[in-house]
């Protein structure tokens, strides 16, 4: 009898346990509402990579049934709450998910999910380089999950260049010519990370031959033939220039042209232009904004090719001086020097001129009222300029420019109008001593004073050739030839082209003179200058040129 009672109690207790289990929903109290506990955003996925994640709900009366809408293409939701498949489209998606239980309860939630495109290296080609240039270009990737990590897995970069793993920037200064082939690999930040690679190369080319091309600020490029004649480069007009061009300078050692530009909209900047082996130009780098976009800036490179000097404004309140950059194309300003009374806002601001060894620099200045000076600077190997001496011109003299003779012994100073030229001996400390009288240039038969826009020495240092136009009869002009003996300066001839002349450059014995036939300037005449005699170059005049031009 006692055994029978124990069996009945055990049976009742077991039934109670079973009944309790059937009325529960896991760890939730009986009757808790149905809800989706999966959090948004959902784990990210990748295109063409299998994906799966499982949704979780609590409450209600299991079992549950799931469905979803607005899913990424390639993914489907199973009734058991598993989202899976292989995504076929990248993007950010906002699926709506619903769950229902066996007691007709339901719950809804919105989610976001990101599907990344296939990771790939999007860089296909890299710029060419030249020994001595500051090289900086970034590898680019697309797809995957940034940030990326970069590495070189095969081959190597050119000597002197390095790859930054966190940014993909290839930078440095190449030291040797040649072509380097390498494999660049990028890895993303996904879990697990994905990787992609590309085979790339960088060609480090020797600089193209010098004295072979002429470039103007109107984007014209011309090839210089062995006889000095000019013909348009196949790439002309050259690559678009940002803003309105102001001045040009050529590096004597690297395949670079420097250009200063300004505009009413963009700020004033310096651009370095890379001279390709075929003499076409590509923008190499662009500086940060210059201090005053309304200022006129003119560039010059020292004879060693180490530094770029841009005369103009060093501040926003009209302070005048010289901005100093390395001349390797990086255009990261390294310093500045003040030049009082620099004609930074005038029609023809002063350009820095150097002795052939680059140890001395000269800047002509002109204060209001025509009080002119020539300031000399000693130049350190670092490029820093230190004021050495100041020569004060007569009270009515306002220098237009200065030019050092090829042997570095003399400096010629000229004034715009009336055209006056004087030659000075250069001391080792930068002091100037008069070596000639102040000569007023006459045009034609010597009855009309001229305006003098530009001037160069010839190869021998025995002659000065100036670009002229008539002072009171605008429409005539040409070249004036002056002979310098070491103690005297005389006008020995002129060559009239019937139109005002503006800018003149010399390439060995060849002279190129810009003239203004009508309206804006835009033509070049060419001459071979030998022993004081001017001989027109074949095909001259040439129908291109724009105020500022430079020879590479």
C-alpha angles and dihedrals in degrees: 000000000000090000091052091055092052091052092051091050092050092049092051092047093051091049089052090053092050093049092049092052094050093055097052132088101208113276094346123100115254112278098021112153121262112254140166110239099183109115129230134265099053120219111285122250140200131232112259092010121111113252134193138167132161126225122222130209134180135197128027121075116307144251098076131206121207136200136164143192136201092036122166110270110270097031126101134185119231121214087248091062100259115140108200147144138093115295114231101184132052123224145082114296134189110208121188114222128197132187129189131188134214092266093059092259118143142187134190135200138174122227141182126221130180121214113195122211120242109290112247141160104250096190109099103168135021129213118263119248141204129214111272097022122123101244121200126161132144129231112228131211134186134199126019122074118306142249095075133203120214133204142160108241101176134020121004144261120255113282109274096029126100136188120229107220096208098047108023090234115153108202144153137079120296114226105192136038119244142090120279120199120199144156116242116203127196125195124192133214098252122125102269097020121235126218136205133178142195135196110238139167139201120207117208105199129192111247114272117254116287128239089036107106141038124205130194132197090248086071092256117146123192133188116229111220124210090261091053095253120139132228130173116266114242087240094055125153089051127221114309115275120225110239130337114329120238108172146352135214132178127217111237093211110027132052093254136121118195120212131186116206138177138178140179088252112031118048122255112275142170118238127197113210121202117225107220123210089262089050094249114137132235127184105256101181142337126220129230114269115295114239099258122025091197092058124097112238126194124189130216132175121213116243093254090059091233104116142028117218119198115191118205131072124358095184143025096253099065097276108159128212146098128302113211125212134167108260094224092098098259093111093204104147112239100184149320140228129209120239112189116220094009107164093238095148097041127103090255110030118192122273121209113251125196140202111249092258091050095234096117132042130192132202124185115215135193124193124199109290095034100281101154133189139173112224118200126203133192111229121217122211086253089062095250115144121217120189110249108172144343126219115200116214124209114293094258096045120109111178118224094192148323133230130191120223119248092254092051094236100107140042123204119207122194136188128212107232129038085021109242126173130190131177125215134192112237118227121211088249093052097260118142127221124188111257097173142019122266103269123203110212117225124200128221112347092359097263099106125060112226138218113239116210103170141359141194137185120238122239094269098048089234097105140045120204119199134195108232144186130178116272100220103013104060108202103060129084148119138141132332120202120209126185121215120197100181094267106033138044122206136172108239102173151335135217115212121205094180093243134080114273122216120168131023131189131180129217108186103299095344121098125197119196125190116217136186109227094174135339113344117018114260120144140081133214119196131207138179107225115204126162093341094311126118119214119182114243120239112279094012129182100055120202099232142068134101121215096280121049137155139199122231 
